[in-house]
């Protein structure tokens, strides 16, 4: 925690985070969502690629599509490539946050004026996240999820509400974890979430535009 405090810039790069944060893993999905009305932010979670040059190339392609569409692109984990690609922000889990801090990455992100979102699953992780004054804090999984292997039980709406009480009102709270439709999004909104991170609610929708509109309405 001391290392994270030392690396903190002492200021918050709080963005105007949209009501929903779609998480996708391909350039094709970024391109499709960048052209979808109601999308303001996209998180790219790259899977199955380990070669730095190819990761950077994919990030640069996505950033260009988002730049042209006026969309904020958040990169999951790959903070160095996000800086090189000129992206809006980075999302880090707790292990990656510690590694980033140890390598001077938090200072580099601040110098590059990139926003930073941080995952939390426990009170200890929340304390670590708050120490670096992030742009947003996410809590999850709110509901049981199959999209990503996690070591934590579902948090539930009561813990989400507690997180909102503990976090400064200026820091957006993002709920993640099997928010599969507008009805579920409304539940996390009522519990205190400012934004719902979603995957299947959009990528598995028969009508993406209608799904995005319904999710935005539920989170408004």
C-alpha positions in Angstrom: 0.0 0.0 0.0 2.9 2.4 0.8 4.3 1.9 -2.7 0.9 2.6 -4.2 0.6 5.8 -2.1 4.1 6.9 -3.2 3.2 6.4 -6.8 -0.1 8.3 -6.6 -0.2 11.6 -8.5 -2.1 13.2 -5.7 -4.9 14.1 -8.1 -7.8 12.3 -9.7 -8.4 12.1 -13.4 -12.1 11.6 -13.0 -13.7 11.3 -16.4 -17.3 11.7 -17.4 -17.8 8.0 -17.5 -20.8 6.8 -19.4 -23.7 4.8 -17.9 -22.5 1.5 -19.5 -19.0 0.2 -20.2 -19.1 -2.6 -22.8 -16.1 -5.0 -22.5 -15.0 -6.7 -25.8 -12.0 -8.5 -27.0 -11.6 -7.9 -30.7 -11.1 -5.0 -33.1 -14.2 -6.0 -34.9 -16.4 -5.5 -31.8 -14.7 -2.2 -31.0 -15.5 -1.0 -34.6 -19.1 -2.2 -34.4 -19.7 -0.6 -31.0 -18.0 2.7 -31.9 -20.7 3.1 -34.5 -23.6 2.3 -32.1 -25.6 5.2 -30.8 -25.4 5.5 -27.0 -21.9 4.1 -26.6 -19.5 6.5 -25.0 -16.9 4.1 -23.5 -15.4 0.8 -24.6 -13.0 -1.5 -22.7 -10.8 -3.7 -24.7 -9.8 -6.9 -23.0 -7.3 -8.6 -25.2 -7.1 -12.4 -24.9 -4.9 -15.1 -26.5 -2.1 -12.7 -27.6 1.3 -12.4 -25.9 3.4 -10.7 -28.6 3.9 -7.1 -27.5 4.0 -5.8 -31.1 0.7 -7.4 -32.0 -0.9 -6.2 -28.8 0.2 -2.6 -29.5 -1.0 -2.9 -33.1 -4.5 -4.1 -32.0 -4.7 -1.3 -29.4 -3.7 1.3 -32.0 -6.3 0.1 -34.5 -9.0 0.2 -31.8 -7.9 3.6 -30.6 -8.1 5.1 -34.1 -11.6 3.8 -34.5 -12.7 5.2 -31.1 -11.0 8.5 -31.8 -12.9 9.0 -35.0 -16.1 8.1 -33.3 -15.5 10.2 -30.2 -15.4 7.2 -27.9 -13.3 6.8 -24.8 -11.2 3.6 -25.1 -10.1 1.8 -21.9 -7.4 -0.9 -22.2 -7.5 -3.8 -19.8 -4.0 -4.5 -18.2 -1.7 -3.4 -21.0 -0.9 0.1 -19.6 2.4 0.6 -21.5 0.7 -0.1 -24.9 -2.2 2.1 -23.9 0.2 5.0 -23.3 1.9 4.3 -26.6 -1.5 4.1 -28.4 -2.7 7.4 -26.9 -5.8 5.7 -25.4 -8.1 7.5 -22.9 -7.6 5.1 -20.0 -6.5 1.9 -18.5 -8.2 -0.7 -16.3 -6.1 -2.7 -13.9 -6.8 -5.6 -11.6 -5.1 -5.6 -8.2 -2.1 -7.8 -9.2 -1.5 -5.7 -12.3 -1.9 -2.5 -10.2 0.9 -3.6 -7.9 3.1 -4.5 -10.8 2.4 -1.3 -12.5 3.2 0.7 -9.4 6.5 -1.2 -8.8 7.6 -0.3 -12.4 6.7 3.4 -12.1 3.6 2.9 -14.3 1.3 5.0 -12.2 3.5 8.0 -12.6 3.8 7.2 -16.3 0.0 7.1 -16.7 -0.3 10.4 -14.9 2.4 12.0 -17.1 0.5 10.7 -20.2 -2.8 12.0 -18.7 -4.4 8.6 -18.9 -7.4 7.8 -16.7 -7.2 4.7 -14.5 -9.9 2.3 -13.4 -9.3 -0.3 -10.7 -11.0 -3.6 -9.9 -11.9 -4.4 -6.3 -13.3 -7.5 -4.6 -12.6 -6.8 -0.9 -12.2 -4.1 1.7 -8.4 -4.4 1.5 -8.4 -4.0 -2.3 -10.7 -1.0 -1.9 -8.2 0.6 0.4 -5.4 0.0 -2.1 -7.5 1.4 -4.9 -8.5 4.5 -3.0 -4.9 5.2 -2.2 -4.1 6.0 -5.8 -7.1 8.2 -6.4 -8.4 6.4 -9.4 -10.7 7.7 -12.1 -13.2 4.9 -11.3 -13.5 1.9 -9.0 -15.2 -1.3 -10.1 -16.7 -4.0 -7.8 -17.5 -7.5 -8.9 -18.7 -9.9 -9.6 -22.0 -8.6 -8.4 -23.8 -11.7 -9.7 -22.3 -15.1 -10.5 -20.6 -15.0 -13.9 -19.1 -17.4 -16.4 -17.4 -14.8 -18.6 -14.2 -14.7 -16.6 -12.6 -17.1 -14.0 -12.7 -15.2 -10.6 -11.7 -16.3 -7.2 -14.3 -14.3 -5.3 -17.9 -15.2 -4.6 -20.7 -12.9 -5.9 -20.7 -9.6 -4.0 -24.4 -8.9 -4.3 -26.3 -5.6 -4.2 -25.8 -5.0 -0.5 -22.0 -4.9 -0.8 -22.4 -2.7 -3.9 -24.4 -0.2 -1.8 -21.8 -0.3 0.9 -19.0 0.5 -1.6 -21.0 3.5 -2.7 -21.1 4.7 0.9 -17.3 4.2 1.3 -16.2 5.8 -2.0 -16.1 9.5 -2.5 -19.1 10.6 -4.6 -16.8 12.2 -7.2 -15.3 8.7 -8.1 -17.7 6.7 -10.3 -18.5 3.2 -9.1 -18.7 0.6 -11.8 -20.6 -2.7 -11.2 -19.5 -5.8 -13.1 -20.5 -9.4 -13.2 -23.4 -11.0 -15.1 -25.3 -7.8 -15.6 -27.1 -9.4 -18.5 -30.0 -7.1 -19.3 -31.7 -3.8 -18.5 -33.6 -5.2 -15.5 -30.3 -6.3 -13.9 -28.7 -3.0 -14.8 -31.6 -1.2 -13.0 -30.9 -3.2 -9.9 -27.2 -2.2 -9.7 -28.2 1.4 -10.5 -30.6 1.4 -7.6 -27.9 -0.1 -5.3 -25.5 2.8 -6.1 -23.6 2.0 -9.3 -22.9 4.9 -11.6 -22.0 2.6 -14.5 -22.6 -1.0 -15.5 -19.8 -3.0 -17.2 -21.5 -5.4 -19.6 -20.5 -8.1 -22.0 -23.2 -10.5 -23.0 -26.0 -8.0 -22.5 -24.6 -6.4 -25.7 -22.6 -9.0 -27.5 -25.3 -11.6 -27.3 -28.2 -9.3 -28.0 -30.4 -9.9 -31.0 -30.6 -6.1 -31.5 -27.5 -4.3 -30.2 -28.9 -0.8 -30.7 -32.0 -1.7 -28.7 -30.0 -3.4 -26.0 -27.7 -0.3 -25.6 -30.7 2.0 -25.5 -32.4 -0.1 -22.8 -29.3 -0.4 -20.7 -28.7 3.4 -20.9 -32.3 4.0 -19.8 -32.0 1.6 -16.9 -28.8 3.3 -15.7 -30.2 6.8 -16.1 
